[in-house]
């Protein structure tokens, strides 16, 4: 099973793992991105995610096709949430299953790095002090995001 | 001369003041020509030197020719994940 989705409801990583599980796999790798309470030294209260939906879904499809081909993974699910998320909520989940851990781990890493480069999704951070700002990863900041 | 609709998102939509712009389009116009039209509009100071442009939901090169039937979007720096 390979599928991608932009969703407006809460992401349930455990349910995604359960949906992909099979006794044929020896490894299931999960990456979950979550909303952090600070950004570049500022206290964050929430993040509002938006997207160019049709292109974002097309890019996600392209990325998972590349990952499946590159790592020999046949079970891969990606969900990215859109809308206003509270601290600690899951913004993105990537689940990859394989007979062995190497391809499963490499696959999730590849997918999240490619999402960050080329899927048209944006986030506006809302701060505790009432201000807000669009996040621009191309601009240098005091802290290098890795 | 026809016109083309350019979709804007996120910070670009805020800066240009709306989710779409109508731009003039000569036959044979390229992505670079569209960007030249955009750069003189109010709000264009937000654009980097080489903004990313999508044509029909795929990232396009500056020399790609666009027509009135194409779906064109200006893509701000992405920040998913």
Backbone of each chain as ProteinMPNN parsed JSONL, in Angstrom:
{"seq_chain_A": "XXXXXXXXXXXXXXXXXXXXXXXXXXXXXXXXXXXXXXXXXXXXXXXXXXXXXXXXXXXXXXXXXXXXXXXXXXXXXXXXXXXXXXXXXXXXXXXXXXXXXXXXXXXXXXXXXXXXXXXXXXXXXXXXXXXXXXXXXXXXXXXXXX", "coords_chain_A": {"N_chain_A": [[0.84, -1.199, 0.0], [0.661, 2.094, -0.999], [0.255, 5.391, -0.25], [-0.742, 8.868, -0.189], [-1.777, 11.806, 1.58], [-3.363, 14.934, 2.148], [-4.594, 16.196, 5.094], [-7.274, 17.371, 7.202], [-7.854, 16.735, 9.726], [-6.935, 15.339, 12.947], [-3.801, 13.615, 12.951], [-3.128, 10.198, 13.281], [-0.602, 8.448, 14.274], [-0.242, 5.833, 15.286], [-2.399, 4.431, 14.266], [-1.79, 4.524, 11.582], [0.511, 2.961, 11.493], [-0.609, 0.526, 12.293], [-2.233, 0.053, 10.104], [-0.488, -0.591, 8.148], [0.945, -2.72, 8.943], [2.38, -6.002, 8.722], [3.134, -9.48, 8.78], [5.155, -10.043, 7.095], [6.973, -8.037, 7.179], [9.974, -6.836, 8.644], [10.549, -4.474, 9.715], [9.194, -1.381, 10.632], [9.194, 1.927, 9.982], [8.667, 5.033, 11.486], [8.227, 8.449, 10.946], [7.383, 11.308, 12.659], [6.411, 14.581, 12.493], [6.176, 17.286, 14.711], [4.477, 19.994, 16.412], [6.44, 22.46, 17.702], [7.291, 24.265, 20.731], [8.902, 26.482, 20.631], [10.498, 28.797, 18.361], [13.256, 29.776, 16.778], [14.003, 31.096, 19.089], [11.639, 32.32, 19.905], [8.517, 32.214, 21.608], [6.147, 29.945, 20.704], [2.668, 29.682, 19.921], [0.873, 28.381, 18.276], [0.604, 26.762, 15.027], [-0.259, 27.568, 11.738], [-1.001, 25.752, 9.022], [-0.928, 25.861, 5.484], [-1.729, 25.129, 2.013], [-0.979, 24.641, -1.492], [-3.107, 22.831, -2.702], [-3.661, 20.885, -4.794], [-1.247, 20.728, -6.197], [0.501, 20.082, -4.128], [-0.352, 17.536, -3.397], [0.254, 16.207, -5.766], [3.051, 16.49, -5.849], [3.738, 15.105, -3.52], [2.913, 12.552, -4.288], [4.755, 12.08, -6.304], [7.147, 12.095, -4.847], [6.84, 9.867, -3.103], [6.749, 7.87, -4.983], [9.317, 8.002, -6.041], [10.74, 7.338, -3.705], [9.828, 4.756, -3.156], [10.823, 3.402, -5.327], [13.57, 3.857, -5.053], [14.26, 2.698, -2.575], [13.091, 0.244, -2.528], [10.684, -0.084, -1.253], [7.422, -1.133, -0.521], [5.298, -0.526, 1.008], [4.062, 2.377, 2.125], [3.116, 5.269, 3.695], [2.028, 8.601, 3.701], [0.952, 11.32, 5.521], [-0.046, 14.658, 5.683], [-0.882, 17.357, 7.67], [-3.23, 20.048, 7.376], [-4.166, 23.33, 8.333], [-4.983, 24.892, 11.518], [-2.764, 24.098, 14.047], [-2.198, 22.904, 17.337], [0.264, 23.194, 19.982], [2.516, 20.468, 20.092], [0.952, 18.817, 18.531], [0.683, 16.499, 15.767], [2.074, 17.253, 12.701], [2.954, 16.089, 10.376], [3.154, 12.762, 9.179], [5.066, 9.933, 8.404], [5.187, 6.721, 7.297], [6.964, 3.84, 6.775], [7.387, 0.565, 5.592], [9.358, -2.394, 5.556], [11.186, -5.397, 4.771], [13.578, -5.194, 6.097], [15.497, -3.071, 8.348], [17.133, -0.994, 7.331], [16.359, 0.021, 4.655], [13.759, 0.87, 5.406], [14.183, 2.893, 7.328], [15.81, 4.664, 5.847], [14.039, 5.39, 3.868], [11.955, 6.861, 5.155], [13.445, 9.044, 5.989], [14.31, 10.115, 3.533], [11.837, 10.881, 2.398], [10.843, 12.9, 4.181], [12.842, 14.835, 3.943], [12.636, 15.547, 1.241], [10.019, 16.511, 1.17], [10.371, 18.859, 2.6], [11.839, 20.328, 0.819], [10.313, 20.658, -1.551], [7.483, 20.415, -1.562], [4.544, 22.229, -1.926], [3.693, 23.619, 0.706], [2.901, 25.716, 3.404], [3.773, 27.467, 6.423], [2.378, 29.436, 8.976], [3.574, 30.858, 11.794], [2.227, 31.376, 14.982], [2.681, 33.455, 17.723], [3.223, 33.566, 21.295], [3.115, 36.19, 22.168], [1.2, 37.345, 20.597], [1.865, 38.1, 18.042], [2.569, 37.178, 14.582], [4.001, 35.188, 11.965], [5.117, 34.358, 8.662], [6.839, 31.391, 7.97], [10.04, 31.202, 6.664], [12.206, 29.175, 5.362], [14.38, 29.686, 3.745], [15.615, 31.918, 4.56], [18.3, 33.142, 6.475], [18.733, 32.297, 9.872], [19.168, 32.664, 13.424], [19.458, 30.147, 14.402], [20.304, 27.044, 13.096], [18.145, 25.05, 11.353], [17.713, 21.655, 11.586]], "CA_chain_A": [[0.0, 0.0, 0.0], [1.352, 3.378, -1.021], [-0.729, 6.462, -0.388], [-0.434, 10.16, 0.417], [-2.996, 12.593, 1.798], [-3.412, 16.134, 2.983], [-5.761, 15.974, 5.942], [-7.627, 18.501, 8.066], [-8.154, 16.177, 11.047], [-5.733, 14.899, 13.662], [-3.089, 12.453, 12.417], [-2.966, 9.141, 14.289], [0.513, 7.615, 13.807], [-0.423, 4.424, 15.658], [-3.349, 3.843, 13.319], [-1.093, 4.348, 10.304], [1.368, 1.777, 11.652], [-1.472, -0.658, 12.308], [-2.795, -0.188, 8.774], [0.563, -1.028, 7.238], [1.654, -3.856, 9.54], [2.245, -7.326, 8.104], [4.185, -10.362, 9.301], [6.238, -10.087, 6.124], [7.917, -6.953, 7.426], [10.774, -6.881, 9.857], [10.8, -3.115, 10.186], [8.289, -0.297, 10.276], [9.796, 3.184, 10.42], [7.731, 6.159, 11.572], [8.667, 9.805, 11.263], [6.282, 12.219, 12.958], [6.78, 15.965, 12.764], [5.228, 17.829, 15.685], [4.546, 21.446, 16.602], [7.339, 22.775, 18.821], [6.845, 25.466, 21.455], [9.761, 27.645, 20.363], [11.042, 28.891, 17.018], [14.251, 30.838, 16.707], [13.992, 31.829, 20.356], [10.345, 32.932, 20.21], [7.544, 31.271, 22.15], [5.096, 29.671, 19.716], [1.396, 29.233, 20.505], [0.198, 27.507, 17.304], [1.069, 26.912, 13.643], [-1.319, 27.442, 10.744], [-0.467, 25.199, 7.771], [-1.759, 25.975, 4.293], [-1.112, 24.431, 0.886], [-1.497, 24.612, -2.86], [-3.481, 21.444, -2.443], [-3.538, 19.951, -5.922], [0.18, 20.513, -6.502], [1.124, 19.409, -2.984], [-0.654, 16.106, -3.511], [1.007, 15.684, -6.915], [4.467, 16.39, -5.447], [3.848, 13.99, -2.573], [2.836, 11.31, -5.082], [6.033, 11.941, -6.994], [8.174, 11.771, -3.852], [6.711, 8.486, -2.63], [7.114, 6.986, -6.102], [10.784, 7.98, -6.053], [11.229, 6.627, -2.519], [9.517, 3.338, -3.321], [11.754, 2.885, -6.32], [14.935, 3.962, -4.555], [14.522, 1.866, -1.398], [12.405, -1.034, -2.644], [9.616, -0.114, -0.251], [6.108, -1.284, -1.156], [4.274, -0.005, 1.921], [4.512, 3.719, 2.487], [1.992, 6.19, 3.882], [2.372, 9.96, 4.123], [-0.16, 12.246, 5.788], [0.355, 15.989, 6.14], [-2.084, 18.056, 8.135], [-3.42, 21.441, 6.998], [-5.044, 24.018, 9.272], [-4.325, 25.407, 12.727], [-2.359, 23.017, 14.945], [-1.737, 23.301, 18.668], [1.575, 22.677, 20.375], [2.606, 19.027, 20.297], [0.185, 18.031, 17.566], [1.443, 15.951, 14.647], [1.826, 17.954, 11.443], [3.225, 15.171, 9.271], [3.569, 11.41, 9.569], [5.555, 9.103, 7.299], [5.362, 5.353, 7.775], [7.501, 2.974, 5.725], [7.627, -0.8, 6.051], [10.25, -3.173, 4.699], [11.678, -6.596, 5.45], [14.766, -4.848, 6.886], [15.421, -1.715, 8.914], [17.86, 0.017, 6.566], [15.498, 0.7, 3.68], [12.619, 1.533, 6.055], [14.68, 4.14, 7.918], [16.266, 5.564, 4.782], [12.859, 5.836, 3.131], [11.283, 7.945, 5.878], [14.336, 10.21, 5.954], [14.25, 10.685, 2.189], [10.541, 11.523, 2.159], [10.702, 14.165, 4.912], [13.76, 15.84, 3.385], [12.08, 16.015, -0.036], [8.852, 17.347, 1.498], [10.839, 20.174, 3.024], [12.399, 21.05, -0.328], [9.541, 20.902, -2.781], [6.018, 20.317, -1.505], [4.052, 23.59, -1.652], [2.979, 23.771, 1.972], [3.479, 26.859, 4.127], [3.284, 27.583, 7.789], [2.433, 30.698, 9.692], [3.703, 30.657, 13.233], [1.591, 32.333, 15.885], [3.506, 33.514, 18.925], [2.536, 33.837, 22.562], [2.919, 37.64, 22.327], [0.126, 37.804, 19.721], [2.352, 38.352, 16.684], [2.571, 36.007, 13.704], [4.984, 35.338, 10.884], [5.303, 33.236, 7.74], [8.154, 30.764, 8.11], [10.799, 31.163, 5.41], [13.44, 28.422, 5.633], [15.5, 30.138, 2.916], [16.258, 33.063, 5.215], [19.192, 32.743, 7.557], [18.279, 32.65, 11.209], [20.202, 32.444, 14.435], [19.581, 28.725, 14.675], [20.183, 26.244, 11.888], [17.158, 23.977, 11.519], [18.119, 20.368, 11.021]], "C_chain_A": [[0.874, 1.248, 0.0], [0.292, 4.451, -1.184], [-0.253, 7.734, 0.305], [-1.749, 10.902, 0.614], [-2.665, 13.87, 2.544], [-4.688, 16.002, 3.798], [-6.02, 17.209, 6.803], [-8.051, 18.02, 9.451], [-6.84, 15.744, 11.692], [-5.128, 13.672, 12.981], [-2.864, 11.471, 13.562], [-1.854, 8.194, 13.84], [0.32, 6.133, 14.13], [-1.369, 3.721, 14.69], [-2.685, 3.614, 11.962], [-0.186, 3.12, 10.363], [0.525, 0.512, 11.592], [-1.967, -0.991, 10.91], [-1.77, -0.765, 7.81], [1.207, -2.341, 7.695], [1.356, -5.162, 8.816], [3.367, -8.189, 8.638], [5.339, -10.515, 8.318], [7.302, -9.024, 6.364], [8.703, -7.197, 8.7], [10.996, -5.514, 10.446], [9.69, -2.19, 9.716], [8.887, 0.976, 10.857], [8.746, 4.282, 10.385], [8.511, 7.443, 11.779], [7.418, 10.624, 11.525], [6.865, 13.583, 13.242], [5.724, 16.563, 13.684], [5.473, 19.322, 15.903], [5.318, 21.758, 17.887], [6.946, 24.117, 19.462], [7.77, 26.669, 21.302], [10.24, 27.61, 18.923], [11.99, 30.071, 16.984], [14.183, 31.739, 17.95], [12.668, 32.457, 20.741], [9.367, 31.855, 20.67], [6.357, 31.143, 21.198], [3.823, 29.221, 20.431], [0.659, 28.264, 19.575], [0.853, 27.704, 15.94], [-0.096, 26.65, 12.708], [-0.691, 26.99, 9.424], [-1.453, 25.424, 6.63], [-1.008, 25.362, 3.115], [-1.741, 24.834, -0.438], [-1.871, 23.14, -3.058], [-3.205, 20.505, -3.613], [-2.077, 19.687, -6.258], [0.873, 19.781, -5.361], [0.868, 17.907, -3.055], [0.126, 15.483, -4.663], [2.486, 15.515, -6.562], [4.676, 15.247, -4.457], [3.801, 12.648, -3.307], [4.164, 11.025, -5.771], [7.129, 11.485, -6.026], [8.054, 10.32, -3.384], [7.033, 7.493, -3.75], [8.639, 6.867, -6.193], [11.325, 7.139, -4.903], [10.991, 5.125, -2.651], [10.509, 2.691, -4.268], [13.172, 2.8, -5.751], [15.238, 2.954, -3.453], [13.807, 0.516, -1.446], [11.295, -1.205, -1.626], [8.27, -0.22, -0.977], [4.969, -0.85, -0.241], [4.762, 1.312, 2.497], [3.29, 4.636, 2.552], [2.53, 7.542, 4.331], [1.082, 10.734, 4.353], [0.426, 13.563, 6.266], [-0.906, 16.75, 6.508], [-2.052, 19.519, 7.702], [-4.403, 22.074, 7.986], [-4.261, 24.474, 10.494], [-4.047, 24.257, 13.688], [-1.849, 23.589, 16.263], [-0.369, 22.697, 18.946], [1.503, 21.169, 20.587], [1.844, 18.199, 19.298], [1.075, 17.595, 16.397], [1.062, 16.666, 13.359], [2.041, 17.044, 10.237], [3.616, 13.812, 9.843], [3.943, 10.641, 8.308], [5.809, 7.717, 7.872], [5.817, 4.506, 6.594], [7.79, 1.6, 6.308], [8.482, -1.549, 5.039], [10.653, -4.419, 5.47], [12.811, -6.245, 6.414], [14.774, -3.37, 7.26], [16.071, -0.647, 8.035], [16.976, 0.75, 5.568], [14.324, 1.435, 4.326], [13.046, 2.88, 6.633], [15.087, 5.137, 6.842], [15.081, 6.166, 4.033], [12.172, 6.989, 3.852], [12.134, 9.206, 5.849], [14.263, 10.914, 4.595], [12.952, 11.472, 1.995], [10.442, 12.846, 2.919], [11.636, 15.225, 4.342], [13.23, 16.394, 2.067], [10.836, 16.875, 0.192], [9.318, 18.754, 1.817], [11.413, 20.994, 1.863], [11.353, 21.476, -1.345], [8.037, 20.684, -2.715], [5.457, 21.682, -1.101], [3.084, 23.641, -0.463], [3.688, 24.883, 2.724], [2.977, 26.856, 5.553], [3.447, 28.995, 8.319], [2.504, 30.379, 11.176], [2.965, 31.766, 13.982], [2.365, 32.286, 17.202], [2.675, 33.915, 20.136], [2.228, 35.331, 22.712], [1.869, 38.215, 21.366], [0.566, 38.116, 18.298], [2.318, 37.055, 15.876], [3.539, 36.253, 12.574], [4.975, 34.106, 9.984], [6.717, 32.687, 7.919], [8.81, 30.692, 6.738], [12.134, 30.475, 5.657], [14.627, 28.885, 4.791], [16.223, 31.326, 3.54], [17.113, 32.575, 6.366], [18.587, 33.171, 8.889], [19.388, 32.33, 12.183], [20.457, 30.975, 14.698], [19.419, 27.977, 13.356], [19.218, 25.096, 12.153], [17.668, 22.712, 10.858], [17.133, 19.308, 11.435]], "O_chain_A": [[1.715, 1.436, 0.879], [-0.481, 4.429, -2.142], [0.529, 7.689, 1.254], [-2.721, 10.656, -0.1], [-1.818, 13.896, 3.436], [-5.751, 15.723, 3.245], [-5.11, 17.987, 7.091], [-8.551, 18.804, 10.257], [-5.78, 15.778, 11.067], [-5.849, 12.8, 12.496], [-2.466, 11.854, 14.662], [-2.118, 7.24, 13.108], [0.683, 5.273, 13.327], [-1.164, 2.559, 14.34], [-2.978, 2.634, 11.277], [-0.119, 2.339, 9.414], [0.892, -0.457, 10.928], [-2.108, -2.162, 10.557], [-2.124, -1.351, 6.787], [1.921, -2.99, 6.932], [0.237, -5.398, 8.359], [4.451, -7.68, 8.923], [6.386, -11.059, 8.669], [8.402, -9.101, 5.816], [8.176, -7.695, 9.695], [11.556, -5.38, 11.534], [9.297, -2.213, 8.55], [9.067, 1.092, 12.069], [8.03, 4.447, 9.398], [9.354, 7.529, 12.671], [6.497, 10.636, 10.709], [7.712, 13.734, 14.122], [4.527, 16.375, 13.47], [6.552, 19.836, 15.608], [4.917, 21.383, 18.988], [6.35, 24.979, 18.817], [7.458, 27.756, 21.789], [10.375, 26.54, 18.329], [11.58, 31.221, 17.141], [14.292, 32.963, 17.865], [12.572, 33.073, 21.803], [9.391, 30.726, 20.178], [5.656, 32.117, 20.927], [3.878, 28.48, 21.413], [-0.099, 27.415, 20.045], [1.565, 28.683, 15.719], [-0.823, 25.666, 12.848], [0.052, 27.738, 8.789], [-2.655, 25.208, 6.782], [0.193, 25.105, 3.198], [-2.878, 25.302, -0.493], [-1.067, 22.328, -3.514], [-2.588, 19.455, -3.441], [-1.705, 18.555, -6.569], [1.743, 18.945, -5.603], [1.767, 17.105, -2.802], [0.607, 14.356, -4.55], [3.104, 14.516, -6.931], [5.661, 14.514, -4.54], [4.553, 11.728, -2.987], [4.631, 9.887, -5.814], [7.93, 10.607, -6.346], [9.061, 9.619, -3.281], [7.534, 6.4, -3.488], [9.179, 5.78, -6.395], [12.24, 6.335, -5.082], [11.853, 4.321, -2.299], [10.974, 1.575, -4.038], [13.876, 1.809, -5.942], [16.342, 2.412, -3.395], [13.908, -0.27, -0.504], [10.997, -2.317, -1.19], [8.013, 0.515, -1.931], [3.812, -0.809, -0.66], [5.735, 1.363, 3.249], [2.535, 4.759, 1.588], [3.375, 7.624, 5.223], [0.221, 10.793, 3.474], [1.287, 13.588, 7.146], [-1.874, 16.78, 5.749], [-0.994, 20.147, 7.663], [-5.356, 21.429, 8.421], [-3.03, 24.445, 10.503], [-4.958, 23.536, 14.095], [-1.166, 24.613, 16.297], [0.092, 21.805, 18.233], [0.555, 20.657, 21.182], [2.058, 16.99, 19.213], [2.079, 18.236, 16.085], [-0.105, 16.69, 12.967], [1.391, 17.206, 9.204], [4.314, 13.723, 10.854], [3.246, 10.686, 7.295], [6.568, 7.567, 8.83], [5.157, 4.453, 5.556], [8.367, 1.484, 7.389], [8.349, -1.364, 3.83], [10.479, -4.485, 6.686], [12.99, -6.914, 7.431], [14.157, -2.536, 6.597], [15.602, 0.49, 8.001], [16.856, 1.973, 5.63], [13.931, 2.502, 3.856], [12.359, 3.885, 6.454], [14.745, 6.317, 6.919], [15.127, 7.323, 3.615], [11.839, 7.995, 3.225], [11.61, 10.31, 5.701], [14.167, 12.139, 4.518], [12.969, 12.595, 1.49], [9.991, 13.835, 2.343], [11.264, 16.396, 4.265], [13.361, 17.59, 1.804], [10.624, 17.858, -0.518], [8.726, 19.73, 1.356], [11.46, 22.222, 1.933], [11.48, 22.543, -1.946], [7.372, 20.765, -3.748], [5.839, 22.233, -0.069], [1.863, 23.696, -0.612], [4.915, 24.987, 2.693], [1.911, 26.323, 5.858], [4.476, 29.648, 8.146], [1.625, 29.725, 11.736], [3.076, 32.944, 13.642], [2.663, 31.212, 17.723], [1.6, 34.506, 20.026], [1.215, 35.704, 23.303], [1.668, 39.429, 21.322], [-0.274, 38.372, 17.436], [2.071, 35.977, 16.418], [3.862, 37.398, 12.261], [4.846, 32.974, 10.451], [7.678, 33.451, 8.009], [8.225, 30.193, 5.778], [13.088, 31.109, 6.108], [15.766, 28.521, 5.084], [17.312, 31.696, 3.103], [16.704, 31.706, 7.136], [18.01, 34.251, 9.016], [20.426, 31.786, 11.805], [21.533, 30.594, 15.159], [18.495, 28.253, 12.591], [19.432, 24.279, 13.048], [18.017, 22.724, 9.677], [17.287, 18.144, 11.066]]}, "seq_chain_B": "XXXXXXXXXXXXXXXXXXXXXXXXXXXXXXXXXXXXXXXXXXXXXXXXXXXXXXXXXXXXXXXXXXXXXXXXXXXXXXXXX", "coords_chain_B": {"N_chain_B": [[-2.742, 39.846, -27.714], [-3.339, 38.366, -24.655], [-4.694, 37.477, -21.419], [-3.476, 36.111, -18.328], [-4.106, 34.134, -15.468], [-2.535, 34.27, -12.379], [-1.843, 32.281, -9.646], [-1.563, 32.939, -6.185], [0.016, 32.378, -3.033], [0.074, 32.088, 0.565], [2.644, 33.999, 2.025], [3.084, 35.499, -0.272], [0.536, 35.974, -1.32], [-0.453, 37.6, 0.673], [1.286, 39.79, 0.439], [0.894, 40.76, -2.181], [-1.756, 41.261, -1.995], [-3.97, 39.562, -2.457], [-5.43, 36.4, -3.639], [-5.065, 35.877, -6.348], [-3.674, 37.099, -9.462], [-4.091, 39.031, -12.42], [-2.394, 38.922, -15.411], [-0.9, 40.449, -18.325], [-0.398, 38.671, -21.374], [1.659, 37.881, -23.918], [1.789, 36.134, -27.029], [3.915, 33.371, -26.929], [5.146, 34.089, -24.59], [7.274, 33.721, -21.74], [8.007, 32.112, -18.556], [9.854, 33.81, -17.338], [9.166, 36.248, -18.552], [6.629, 36.674, -17.433], [7.374, 37.019, -14.773], [8.751, 39.418, -14.995], [6.626, 41.183, -15.451], [5.342, 40.891, -13.019], [7.13, 42.002, -11.209], [6.943, 44.765, -11.192], [4.679, 45.382, -9.854], [2.699, 46.55, -7.026], [3.777, 45.334, -3.904], [5.61, 43.543, -4.8], [8.11, 43.546, -3.716], [8.565, 41.501, -1.981], [9.434, 39.36, -3.408], [12.001, 36.97, -4.067], [15.264, 36.866, -5.749], [15.087, 34.846, -7.692], [12.19, 33.697, -8.01], [10.189, 30.779, -7.323], [8.223, 29.178, -9.735], [5.252, 27.551, -10.629], [3.951, 25.612, -13.256], [1.089, 24.229, -14.412], [1.043, 22.641, -12.118], [3.616, 21.77, -11.745], [7.045, 22.429, -11.015], [8.55, 25.05, -12.81], [10.868, 26.106, -15.378], [12.699, 29.168, -16.04], [12.693, 29.738, -18.738], [10.528, 28.483, -19.777], [7.733, 28.307, -21.896], [4.564, 29.858, -21.601], [1.001, 29.615, -21.763], [-2.423, 30.87, -22.256], [-4.065, 28.823, -21.34], [-2.75, 27.56, -19.314], [-2.163, 26.488, -15.928], [-0.986, 28.568, -13.611], [1.241, 29.292, -10.985], [2.682, 31.096, -8.312], [5.227, 30.255, -6.197], [5.859, 30.548, -2.895], [8.709, 30.334, -0.585], [8.866, 27.034, 0.522], [7.527, 25.353, 3.406], [6.826, 22.972, 4.63], [6.211, 20.046, 6.715]], "CA_chain_B": [[-2.459, 39.915, -26.273], [-4.384, 37.816, -23.782], [-4.292, 37.584, -20.013], [-3.341, 34.84, -17.639], [-4.301, 34.252, -14.022], [-1.453, 33.688, -11.58], [-2.25, 31.997, -8.272], [-0.609, 33.338, -5.143], [-0.228, 31.686, -1.769], [0.809, 32.394, 1.796], [3.206, 35.348, 2.159], [2.953, 36.234, -1.534], [-0.848, 36.438, -1.406], [-0.572, 38.748, 1.588], [2.052, 40.93, -0.045], [0.253, 41.304, -3.387], [-3.099, 41.686, -1.623], [-5.05, 38.686, -2.907], [-5.006, 35.055, -4.031], [-4.775, 35.773, -7.784], [-3.342, 38.301, -10.231], [-4.25, 38.904, -13.871], [-1.248, 39.527, -16.08], [-0.949, 40.375, -19.786], [0.401, 37.551, -21.878], [1.843, 37.853, -25.367], [2.082, 34.806, -27.564], [5.317, 33.017, -26.785], [5.688, 34.573, -23.322], [7.89, 32.714, -20.88], [7.922, 32.339, -17.111], [10.646, 35.007, -17.045], [8.371, 37.424, -18.962], [5.599, 36.876, -16.413], [8.026, 37.559, -13.575], [9.033, 40.833, -15.266], [5.366, 41.9, -15.213], [5.041, 40.857, -11.585], [8.085, 42.755, -10.4], [6.608, 46.191, -11.12], [3.412, 45.542, -9.137], [2.82, 46.773, -5.579], [3.917, 44.087, -3.142], [6.609, 42.663, -5.418], [9.391, 43.566, -3.003], [8.723, 40.249, -1.245], [9.964, 38.297, -4.274], [13.455, 36.776, -4.128], [15.838, 37.052, -7.091], [14.56, 33.817, -8.593], [11.026, 33.041, -7.388], [9.78, 29.516, -7.939], [6.944, 29.259, -10.438], [4.728, 26.259, -11.058], [3.057, 25.603, -14.409], [0.335, 22.978, -14.404], [1.347, 21.896, -10.889], [5.0, 21.302, -11.726], [7.989, 23.53, -11.01], [8.894, 25.412, -14.184], [12.099, 26.864, -15.58], [12.446, 30.553, -16.464], [12.511, 29.836, -20.192], [9.353, 27.724, -20.197], [6.688, 29.121, -22.529], [3.259, 29.659, -20.971], [-0.146, 30.069, -22.556], [-3.602, 31.217, -21.455], [-4.702, 27.642, -20.757], [-1.911, 26.946, -18.278], [-2.383, 26.822, -14.506], [0.292, 29.167, -13.202], [1.258, 29.667, -9.571], [3.934, 31.593, -7.748], [5.403, 29.404, -5.021], [6.752, 31.083, -1.863], [9.566, 29.307, 0.02], [7.992, 26.031, 1.142], [7.85, 25.158, 4.822], [6.065, 21.843, 5.148], [6.892, 19.161, 7.652]], "C_chain_B": [[-3.636, 39.323, -25.493], [-3.935, 38.015, -22.332], [-4.206, 36.178, -19.418], [-3.521, 35.1, -16.146], [-3.149, 33.551, -13.307], [-1.96, 33.496, -10.151], [-1.144, 32.375, -7.302], [-0.983, 32.641, -3.836], [0.553, 32.35, -0.638], [1.336, 33.833, 1.798], [3.053, 36.16, 0.878], [1.529, 36.772, -1.691], [-1.055, 37.646, -0.495], [0.092, 39.982, 0.996], [1.391, 41.584, -1.262], [-1.21, 41.672, -3.141], [-4.22, 40.82, -2.159], [-4.525, 37.362, -3.41], [-4.711, 34.891, -5.527], [-4.397, 37.142, -8.352], [-3.617, 38.009, -11.704], [-3.085, 39.619, -14.54], [-1.42, 39.441, -17.591], [0.002, 39.284, -20.287], [0.451, 37.635, -23.401], [2.109, 36.418, -25.806], [3.576, 34.534, -27.437], [5.95, 33.493, -25.495], [6.227, 33.419, -22.484], [7.621, 33.041, -19.41], [8.691, 33.603, -16.742], [9.896, 36.28, -17.428], [7.289, 37.721, -17.922], [6.205, 37.492, -15.159], [8.374, 39.033, -13.766], [7.785, 41.684, -15.029], [5.058, 41.992, -13.725], [5.892, 41.842, -10.799], [7.767, 44.244, -10.282], [5.324, 46.437, -10.329], [3.656, 45.852, -7.661], [2.881, 45.428, -4.843], [5.027, 43.193, -3.645], [7.936, 42.64, -4.674], [9.625, 42.283, -2.211], [9.431, 39.182, -2.086], [11.481, 38.193, -4.165], [13.957, 36.964, -5.563], [15.248, 36.078, -8.104], [13.381, 33.1, -7.941], [10.712, 31.72, -8.086], [8.376, 29.693, -8.527], [6.528, 27.842, -10.818], [3.801, 26.466, -12.248], [2.416, 24.224, -14.465], [0.824, 22.043, -13.304], [2.724, 21.269, -10.88], [5.915, 22.515, -11.718], [8.5, 23.765, -12.427], [10.236, 26.134, -14.218], [11.752, 28.237, -16.158], [12.148, 30.655, -17.958], [11.291, 29.054, -20.7], [8.28, 28.667, -20.751], [5.347, 28.802, -21.875], [2.164, 30.229, -21.861], [-1.349, 30.298, -21.669], [-4.28, 30.007, -20.811], [-3.925, 27.015, -19.615], [-2.329, 27.39, -16.881], [-1.048, 27.288, -13.933], [0.205, 29.6, -11.741], [2.653, 30.111, -9.172], [4.099, 30.9, -6.393], [6.361, 30.046, -4.022], [7.645, 29.961, -1.303], [8.711, 28.318, 0.825], [8.471, 25.743, 2.564], [7.028, 24.023, 5.423], [6.879, 21.027, 6.138], [6.594, 19.521, 9.087]], "O_chain_B": [[-4.782, 39.74, -25.664], [-2.914, 38.65, -22.07], [-4.775, 35.215, -19.931], [-3.136, 36.151, -15.633], [-2.832, 32.396, -13.591], [-2.447, 34.437, -9.525], [0.041, 32.163, -7.56], [-2.153, 32.356, -3.579], [1.536, 33.06, -0.852], [0.57, 34.776, 1.597], [2.908, 37.382, 0.935], [1.339, 37.901, -2.144], [-1.75, 38.596, -0.857], [-0.462, 41.08, 1.042], [1.335, 42.809, -1.362], [-1.836, 42.32, -3.98], [-5.34, 41.309, -2.305], [-3.319, 37.199, -3.592], [-4.162, 33.867, -5.932], [-4.747, 38.186, -7.803], [-3.407, 36.892, -12.178], [-2.826, 40.79, -14.263], [-2.01, 38.487, -18.097], [1.05, 39.022, -19.698], [-0.562, 37.484, -24.083], [2.597, 35.598, -25.028], [4.401, 35.374, -27.798], [7.156, 33.332, -25.303], [5.709, 32.303, -22.517], [7.085, 34.097, -19.075], [8.224, 34.388, -15.917], [9.975, 37.282, -16.717], [7.06, 38.878, -17.571], [5.613, 38.386, -14.553], [8.306, 39.815, -12.817], [7.874, 42.779, -14.472], [4.584, 43.015, -13.232], [5.423, 42.445, -9.834], [8.264, 44.914, -9.376], [4.923, 47.588, -10.152], [4.686, 45.471, -7.104], [2.119, 44.508, -5.142], [5.36, 42.195, -3.006], [8.796, 41.809, -4.965], [10.755, 42.0, -1.812], [9.965, 38.214, -1.543], [12.174, 39.21, -4.17], [13.167, 37.194, -6.478], [14.949, 36.453, -9.237], [13.547, 32.017, -7.381], [10.942, 31.567, -9.285], [7.483, 30.271, -7.908], [7.345, 27.039, -11.269], [2.971, 27.376, -12.253], [3.094, 23.201, -14.552], [0.997, 20.842, -13.508], [2.986, 20.348, -10.107], [5.603, 23.527, -12.345], [8.837, 22.826, -13.149], [10.679, 26.699, -13.218], [10.662, 28.445, -16.693], [11.431, 31.557, -18.391], [11.055, 28.977, -21.906], [7.967, 29.693, -20.146], [5.026, 27.64, -21.623], [2.372, 31.187, -22.606], [-1.327, 29.973, -20.481], [-5.003, 30.164, -19.827], [-4.384, 26.045, -19.011], [-2.785, 28.515, -16.679], [-0.108, 26.506, -13.791], [-0.784, 30.2, -11.318], [3.66, 29.573, -9.634], [3.206, 30.959, -5.547], [7.565, 30.087, -4.276], [7.37, 28.781, -1.521], [7.936, 28.716, 1.694], [9.655, 25.872, 2.878], [6.589, 24.097, 6.571], [8.062, 21.279, 6.367], [7.094, 18.868, 10.004]]}, "name": "protein", "num_of_chains": 2, "seq": "XXXXXXXXXXXXXXXXXXXXXXXXXXXXXXXXXXXXXXXXXXXXXXXXXXXXXXXXXXXXXXXXXXXXXXXXXXXXXXXXXXXXXXXXXXXXXXXXXXXXXXXXXXXXXXXXXXXXXXXXXXXXXXXXXXXXXXXXXXXXXXXXXXXXXXXXXXXXXXXXXXXXXXXXXXXXXXXXXXXXXXXXXXXXXXXXXXXXXXXXXXXXXXXXXXXXXXXXXXXXXXXXXXX"}
